[in-house]
Amino acid sequence: MLHKTKVLFLVLLTVSLMLAACGGTEPAATSSAEQPKKPIKVGAIFDLTGATADVGTPYSEGIKGYVEWLNANGGVEGHRIELISADYAYKVDVAEQLYSQYVSEGVVAFMGWGTGDTEALRTKIAEDKIPFMSASYSAGLLDIQVAPYNFLIGTSYSDQAIIALRWALEDWAAKGNSDKPQIALIHHDSPFGTSPVADAKAFAEANGVTFTSLAMPRGATDYVAELAQMARFGADYVVVHTVSSPAAVLLKDARSQGFAAQFILLNWCADEIFINLAGDAAEGVIGTIPFTPPTSPVPGHKNADEFLKSKGSSLEAKGLHYTQGWWTMAVMTEGIRRTIQEGKEVNGMNLRAALETISNFDTGGVTSPITFTPTSHRGNSSLRLFKVENGKWVSLTDFISAK
Amino acid sequence: MISGIFHSSYEKDMALRRTHAQKIRLVILFLFLLAFPFIFRENRYYLTLANQVGIAIIGAIGLNILVGYTGQISLGQGGFMAVGAYTAGILTARLGMPWWASTIAACFATALVGVLFGIPSLRLKGLYLAIATLSAQVIILWIVTNWGAVTGGVEALVVPNPTLFGVRLNSDFNFYWVTWLLVLLVTIATVNLFRTHYGRAFIAIRDQDIAASVMGVDLFKYKLLAFAISSFLVGLAGALTAHYRSIVTWERFTVDVSVLYLAMIIIGGLGSVTGSFLGATFMTLLPALLTNLGRAARGTFPAIDSLLPFIQQGTFGLVIILFLIFEPEGLNKIWRNIKDYFRLWPFSY
């Protein structure tokens, strides 16, 4: 017994020595010796090991890549951006810990990730006046009263669903039909999944479309029952709002069942991962993608691609979530730039005011232009549709607005 | 020279604090807890951690009453915390109830829900009960996410800031006092609970339920009572998170949380209040420690920077396994061994 205790002491001792040793190297790790101007601290949390790590990792690389590229090219107005980040494994309490740690270290802005942390931190960021951007595009975050410091870069899920419906109506008419199509919305069984349902339903009813929505059971290994339900309903178009892997299963089942409706995927399942998983079943599927995939090149991809090529990779290899992270960080940086140009101190409140002056900010075609105002933090409400052709997302339409 | 602790009277045996050293340690701990927020007043991070630890301790003590003391395995912790958090949140946000009233109401509501899901415990034991309580977790979260009219469902539930005599309570500094005062109350109540016949009945059920029943312990009554008391405290922990963060989201109460709390009490020590303290503190602080360790190590070996998050996760698992291999009875037993070592030095066996 005592022997064991001694061994444990030794283990603890080693760990604490390691801690001490590592603590000593910290100042050396941050080499800001030659920067004449004060670096600007931005906090970030990423999911690198949790449930959404498959898409969270390229997103995080995009944000880090942008900061590295920016600092290598002179920073913002001569100020370096110091990105303080860590993995939170999609755990809400860890997100809270990291948030308060970074805020006490003086970050002026915070980059979040999913619905879980974005919702959980909403009240605190409003209180601390820390502008916050994440990859959660719930329409609930658009209410300036309840979320005064949240900014949405991507098109909200509700707007995406409405754009999908709008395109379906046009497509149906273009095919020479005089009646209205039947449209089903199948979604992830969670608040994330149900987020666009009410708005999509309202839009469908206003346009005389017969509409139904159903949830995809969590943890299901096939969706044959749900497909049968949609076949009985007589769906001509199916809008899918989930993540990549269940969407791929759904499409494979649909193809093997001979289900003929046109599928339209919202952004969290319309990505390269979906194509890899679904294979041939992905062909012909349409996606509402707020951030133009690298397979459909636009000028806004250039910097990221060149940066990655200098590192021996490429934007096409990293995929559209890298682009998403890159440009989300770029918009936050634009706010910081404007704050400095106005000659104000870079703090949360001034940064929010500066972000709210951003109007028709050009992302080089990656997204439709971004506009924030003091009454609306909805970055944009239009996007382009893409279609899977030969295993690649290719551009199908010009920007379609949800308005 | 002492060779152990021996009591020569029943009063001493039943006493809450049995030795002088224990009293001194408690005084030191108490003074440390009093001084802590003043030392770290400017550092929100440490205060946030302290509050999370405090809330976790209350939840862990609650779960330990059920699992450690009464022997009824529960995987419904996350669900019960959600009941506490949502009850407190809804009563305060929608009915304008003061935070303390909604917290008390949340405790009773959770106790009631706990009793409801505890009913199968008369027939089910061990793994079967674990599955039955897992269903509580799933059912409660399903209701929370689908009953939008009441819980907010899609939207998170925003709870107004708690105030007392005009002072806002949920800043990290102020909430520290709320949390740790409640930790103190819960600790005193729980330690005393196991000096009463109720607590002894719980332990009797855990050790051998048939024997307990033969001795006249009403199994059904006491099992449900254990569920009620346990859920009461778990509900308190849930209600505290609601008032502390002033927002309630379902993603805080997933099944991961149930497993995490079970891990806390197993690593801390089943059937021990000290164990709940140690386990909750350890499981809350270890990931934070590893994250900071990883951050400090970043740049030292650039080649493994991208692997650091995985190394952290792996280390977390490894440390837990090592602790359990070296001391299956948990941190509490390690703590006792350390005390014994010094007490019996140099003539320990």
HADDOCK unambig.tbl for C-alpha pairs under 7 A between the chains (distance, minus, plus):
assign (segid A and resid 4 and name CA) (segid B and resid 326 and name CA) 6.06 0.50 0.50
assign (segid A and resid 19 and name CA) (segid B and resid 293 and name CA) 6.52 0.50 0.50
assign (segid A and resid 22 and name CA) (segid B and resid 293 and name CA) 6.88 0.50 0.50
assign (segid A and resid 22 and name CA) (segid B and resid 296 and name CA) 5.68 0.50 0.50
assign (segid A and resid 22 and name CA) (segid B and resid 297 and name CA) 5.64 0.50 0.50
assign (segid A and resid 23 and name CA) (segid B and resid 296 and name CA) 5.90 0.50 0.50
assign (segid A and resid 25 and name CA) (segid B and resid 296 and name CA) 6.87 0.50 0.50
assign (segid A and resid 26 and name CA) (segid B and resid 296 and name CA) 5.21 0.50 0.50
assign (segid A and resid 29 and name CA) (segid B and resid 299 and name CA) 5.54 0.50 0.50
assign (segid A and resid 48 and name CA) (segid B and resid 309 and name CA) 6.92 0.50 0.50
assign (segid A and resid 49 and name CA) (segid B and resid 309 and name CA) 6.87 0.50 0.50
assign (segid A and resid 49 and name CA) (segid B and resid 310 and name CA) 6.65 0.50 0.50
assign (segid A and resid 87 and name CA) (segid B and resid 309 and name CA) 6.19 0.50 0.50
assign (segid A and resid 92 and name CA) (segid B and resid 252 and name CA) 5.68 0.50 0.50
assign (segid A and resid 97 and name CA) (segid B and resid 45 and name CA) 6.60 0.50 0.50
assign (segid A and resid 97 and name CA) (segid B and resid 48 and name CA) 6.49 0.50 0.50
assign (segid A and resid 97 and name CA) (segid B and resid 49 and name CA) 6.62 0.50 0.50
assign (segid A and resid 100 and name CA) (segid B and resid 44 and name CA) 6.02 0.50 0.50
assign (segid A and resid 100 and name CA) (segid B and resid 45 and name CA) 5.08 0.50 0.50
assign (segid A and resid 100 and name CA) (segid B and resid 48 and name CA) 6.94 0.50 0.50
assign (segid A and resid 101 and name CA) (segid B and resid 44 and name CA) 6.80 0.50 0.50
assign (segid A and resid 101 and name CA) (segid B and resid 45 and name CA) 4.43 0.50 0.50
assign (segid A and resid 104 and name CA) (segid B and resid 43 and name CA) 6.12 0.50 0.50
assign (segid A and resid 104 and name CA) (segid B and resid 44 and name CA) 5.89 0.50 0.50
assign (segid A and resid 104 and name CA) (segid B and resid 45 and name CA) 6.58 0.50 0.50
assign (segid A and resid 116 and name CA) (segid B and resid 251 and name CA) 5.66 0.50 0.50
assign (segid A and resid 119 and name CA) (segid B and resid 156 and name CA) 6.34 0.50 0.50
assign (segid A and resid 119 and name CA) (segid B and resid 249 and name CA) 6.91 0.50 0.50
assign (segid A and resid 120 and name CA) (segid B and resid 247 and name CA) 6.31 0.50 0.50
assign (segid A and resid 120 and name CA) (segid B and resid 249 and name CA) 6.35 0.50 0.50
assign (segid A and resid 123 and name CA) (segid B and resid 246 and name CA) 6.73 0.50 0.50
assign (segid A and resid 123 and name CA) (segid B and resid 247 and name CA) 6.70 0.50 0.50
assign (segid A and resid 140 and name CA) (segid B and resid 155 and name CA) 6.38 0.50 0.50
assign (segid A and resid 190 and name CA) (segid B and resid 145 and name CA) 6.72 0.50 0.50
assign (segid A and resid 191 and name CA) (segid B and resid 145 and name CA) 6.49 0.50 0.50
assign (segid A and resid 191 and name CA) (segid B and resid 153 and name CA) 6.44 0.50 0.50
assign (segid A and resid 191 and name CA) (segid B and resid 154 and name CA) 4.23 0.50 0.50
assign (segid A and resid 194 and name CA) (segid B and resid 154 and name CA) 6.75 0.50 0.50
assign (segid A and resid 195 and name CA) (segid B and resid 154 and name CA) 6.12 0.50 0.50
